[in-house]
Amino acid sequence: MTTYRSEESIRAMFAAVPECRRGSCDDPAAQTEATEGRMKAAFVEMERRKAMKEAIAACYETHGVNHREKCADLVRMYVDRIWKPATTNNA
């Protein structure tokens, strides 16, 4: 089974990004950094979802007729991840 990194470990990999939304920052560089930070977070989330989907497919192939029982936790995590917004500061 694939292991996933915690939210804290992923956040620690990226530098702190200023919290700016469109029009709320006076500094254009901070605005650009904030936009890039949101984009990075969205791409990381998309890749996580993609990895989880691949893990579900592998689990399905491995367990065959017992996949509903054996893969239920993976599917539940995937569904929770899909219904959660990709980023919390959509601008």
Secondary structure, DSSP 8 states (H G I E B T S, - for coil): ------HHHHHHHS-------TTT-S-HHHHHHHHHHHHHHHHHHHHHHHHHHHHHHHHHHHHGGGHHHHSHHHHHHHHHHHHS-S-S---
